[in-house]
């Protein structure tokens, strides 16, 4: 694999020549007058996944991955993204673009790249799309290098995006207490207690999942994420939500009794009222690190205190109702997966080992089986249905007409999940329907060994994901192998499939939050060979207390409970490199899968037989 930046390809890539030319013409105009322009992937709420109308970076570059930042200068266009997307970006971008492989030796960071631009350069950005914390850091580093970060309120990409989609206007509904577990008043009380601790007169909330959680509302403005465009301000006396009130169902309006509902754009005018109150009480306006530069600029940095929003931590630790719902949604997900695998294997047998069906066809069928389950409202992300070389693209998304057919001679990886009223799921399984090579089996088994090691660990409350990450990689490292993505991410309760503040990864700055009982985390080590195959095994897990004979430090000890209930294919397991305890883990897990799902499949004999066959002991 290359260790330097790459030029984009011309195969199946979007032609960005005209778009870049028009953007550069705007950059030269006196009212803008910038030498470089930054196009982040995020929207005004720093969302990881954005609505079609906010896919500015995708429009200007052709690259559609969820993470990446574009920088356009007068004579170059660079895309900064991480290892999950190297292959996708190289394929989707044309030769106008240079791929900057973040984290690879010899490739500068975005900050370093901007610092190295010629002295006196003005670097433009839409201040609504850049967090205040990142803007502050960039302003300082660029000023030290005699360059300037310039906020431009008119988004330049929007000006050249002629067929830009409109903003979504789907309805917003109430998530009942039977699913949320806590009412709005109880949640506001918890938030205000935390605000007191932080000496805050008010809390500005821009993150869409935080607002949805706080007010027990859900929408569909962003694909796969049950969110709606809004801002919120909470004081000790009042709560405000800024949104299009017309989108609220009648029940949702009633549920917001006592909450002030104002137009979405009114947030900027209302923010002007906060500084006098903060100053008179000798307190600060609390802003999360993700609140935009544009919002913080209205109130003034001198009046704000940057902090992790209290809602982030409250949302991450699930209440008993949410935990019950997450367990139930994963059981239903397991039923859907079992029915789907039976259908898939029958198709293989019927067609002599070669499917007429493509990656998209089988992904659509899996969605159908999920939607048949109670309370399912859709998918939690675009299904990664990938065969052979496509499985090596970590966040591959099949496109109809370009997707591959399945056959028994290649590994098939499917990473998928569902959104249910009572929970959110995410599961990855790697399958081989024929005779995998010894190398494929060894790689799969080393990934499995890492998965088991992480699932089995016992650790004290407060240990971070950075400390746990090596457990998932050790078996790969012993063979000189590794993978270029994090090992685990949090998951919301009928919210975003990627949720913080916790995670499991190699970079300490990204996962420095300690684990507590009630958090949800995925366990998903993998291994990928470009142009050949990809392997990933992912379970969603609940962090639970572990009974230990001692309590050193007088803290609770924790472990992981797998919520995902789906067999791990034994055809790919090389039992000779497993320990006895690892074999016992596999057999125990499969027994639990069978014992839990089999009563729900009694009316589906083929699915029940498939489950029995695939969960028998090694």
Secondary structure by P-SEA (a helix, b strand, c coil): ccccbbbbbccccccaaaaaaaaaaaaacccccccbbbbbcccccccccccccccccccccccccccbbbbbcccbbbbbbccccaaaaaaaccccbbbbbccccccccaaaaaaacccbbbbbcccccccaaaaaaaaaaaaaacccccccccccccccccccccccbbbbbbbccccccccaaaaaaaaaaaaaaacccbbbbccaaaaaaaaccccccccccccccccccccccbbbbbcccccccaaaaaaaccbbbbcccaaaaaaaacaaaaaaacccccccccccaaaaaaaccccccccccaaaaaaacccaaaaaaaaaaaaaaaaaaaaaaaaaaaaaaaacccccccaaaaaaaaaaaaaaccccccccccccccccccccccccccccccbbbbcccbbbbbbcbbbcccbbbbbbbbbbcccccaaaaaaaaaaaaaaaaaaacccccccccccccccccaaaaaaccccccccbbbbcccccccccccccccccccccccccccbbbbbbbbccccccbbbbbbbbbbbcccccccccccbbbbbbbbcccccccccccccccccaaaaaaaaaaaaaaaaaccccccccaaaaaaaaaaaccc
